[in-house]
Amino acid sequence: MNAIMKNVLIITDLSYASPRIPGLCQYFAEVGWKATVLTAPLGTMHRERLVVPSKYVRIIEVSYSGIIDFCKKLMGFKSNLSVFSQLEQKFPTAKKSFIESLLFRLFIWGGTFFAYPDEMRGWRNPAIKAAKELLATEKFDAILSSSFPITSHLIARELTKQTGIPWLADLRDLWTQNHNYLFPKRKFFETRLEKSTLSKAHALSTVSESLSQKLQSRYQNAHISVITNGFDSELINEPAIPLTKEFTITYTGLVYRDKQNPAKLFEVIQALIAEGLMDRSEVRIRFYGTVQKWITQLAIEYGIQDIVTQYGPIIRNEAIIKQRESQILLFYGWEDEYELGVLPLKMFEYFAARRPILATGGTSQEQFRNILDVTKAGQHAININDIKRIVYDHYREYCQKKEVTYTGNSVEMDKYSYRHMANKFSYVLDKISENPNQKKG
């Protein structure tokens, strides 16, 4: 640890920024940075899970109120989750009823005008006030903002404008270049806001090379770093816990309809059973996360509803156990060719479980494919025949050994640990804090 610690003010909402920012904070002190995190209120569950127990990390929660928060309470939505993601979960089917479709359109219309640039706009002024009070009594060497929420960048821009403290803007997802951008009617104006905001940052960072290229096309003179998501090396499955007796394929988290496609694996399982190559009594496909009716319907269509089970949301510690005990861990490629920069956070979390990964579907240029090849943490396939070959090979091994062998390269995987991520962030923060007048962009 460096003898002289520098101070960084991190501006984000930890409820959204987990696990990237809490993971970063866990190892920041090792690379010479003492972190103070300015966040919206966390709630008991998030506070216990996200606050890093270290004398070098301080969490300051800043309360706020706004119309979107009021609407969430009115609708019975969770305050710490995006209203739009909750709407998608509430009405997941492609063919919504008239009332459901109308309600969704009303929220999009309301969001266009009242959630600009996002639903946490009401947090901006209280957070700026709290930060200015902090900066009046303490010296900070750098500011790091991370979105979502986009509001965190507006706060950081105002602070660096008033104080001259160098600022790194971290975009876990892009702003108006985001593949899930919801507000076309305001995009022209919001793009102007984005450019006027991020152009004031001393440096930018994002999670994949293709997202970096999109940013570079807009901010041609900016210093842009690629810092992928990662995993907590403290959670590595060593020594390994016992595996399930069944041939389990496990998915943890939300499946994005029309963006990810479970049907290919379902078709493969159906075919292997029909051909007498797989005993259906031995096979289990498990989903842990929000129950999605369309997945249940899909399983029925392929005649494997007795094999596919959605268990609903579970706490993080239980999800980790389910990952560790599974024969195979599943995630899906992104079916939208426009967005090749999606590097699933799930893949990095699976690294800690030390179980074989199977990635199905998506497009050939997705960046996770090269990472899986280099780390040997799993296999990937797009078409039915290739998926079928991989699943059948795993199943034959399971029949012989009662387990699927794990062959991941731990040295390569550890390059995606939070500790490694903290080093990358530290490099950028050191650079801008040592040369604050050499701002790019």
Steps between C-alpha positions, in 0.01 A plus 500: 500500500627846413628706793304808389134433430312707244130576541234428237137608520280239332155615389245234414203309639643182649165323459555514124881502490540166676712298473740714290551794735487310833744251347729784399485660845596170662850524351546872440709548812754244374579729207522820704149645488267571790140499376203707613179388330209741460188289441123518520347324805564126485243339724587235758557210258728692264686672784597167656600350166675793333686691767864397491641444851819706476641805672595621153141504370231739618136491388290819511130454424316808369121497511278656235141501379347531156197422288643172372563378854142594586370306196700194601338498843158552342551201269651281773836491322834464674667838554851372430427349157433672169130555439542401137672170578223426750238574237667254265493239775139578586385474137752262341290353223531624144122523462396724784139575576365839398514626860855373548619653174331830581656508846844426358463776238387744769810426706723545197324830424532612861863393510572701186409821680536434872796258514748714310774388474387218732261427782753615762505860383371605843825378655713755311465810719512324841808305388677814373424675829633207705812473284579871523475485879740207494743670262503811716670310782692222324742473210420262215739412220243366253130447438360176356139488382336179379172459314223391528379744626594754234431765765829402664688649201304827523598525865866429423503751215373774730754414771799491268384827343493673839809341653727393213536151649576255214211274408471147359156410360434124504221375270397147587245545220513775242274804522304587184704242307352231725337208316207520747444876466128557563429862410527574125290818530763669712815338359614808305490719811645233727788436261587869529486469880722193488762668283507816709538287815748229409719732295593667829631175650876455522461133402230245417477128566264225390474123521584369152705581191203551269332738747830685517501529122151650507613756756813575298291572192318769696786628719791471261760673717397339827712267710281185516590188698344156476452357849283190490272383776649244732455256788594481864798270545390451862205299364700247299363149544808349666483243635215406268167410659320178400314506168135415448418136431299604194634640174421861593521799269459817706424862409496778760342839426255649253461379141434788258226403259574571131863567601585150627363170376448196729315316222816361340604310812141383554492366145832318555378334821175399332689345207751308715217350704296414190805327346554292813836665569397663828299374796253777586483385863865598545480849346408825675506853355479748789425871490554717808363852471175672409245242383422569134182349359629493144780263601246264659294514181810433291581190706143375448529553124811279493346240730764534772298680768589221743870577445493882507434663838494868593570529871452875530735756658746385764756690706849538359665246733250234394552584133874448546436156650271405211770603255771303681299177521383504139644269236478777237441876523293659226488839340370631172660697221344827394272457198527865390781544246499875561637446847819296503634668813289309750742313724271318741576572864366152561798346319749665737300399806495144368881507494501492880277190505766304307239301305481449121313775317273444201416809293226448241367713216598857422723620217850396393677830576411524868806564712423248771586219256867586495506533880348152541753358255798657675388416854374152399217564745238365265372454148277703271282414204249687287320238293299200614742233376799647683301550820378142474855367461626686808203402719522136393876487567443641848214258562705197393776603740241544774367150434850356534629702797184651654658839451609734221871579521606860546807607298514879546832686505506678837792728404309639202174529693666690782571781254130581539498518879399815687858535618617521138216742422610725788849513350361615166285771658795609713717542191248738342436693822874537563547632150227766512578605858869549419422697183162666567555770239550251219129428466395329181163531330 
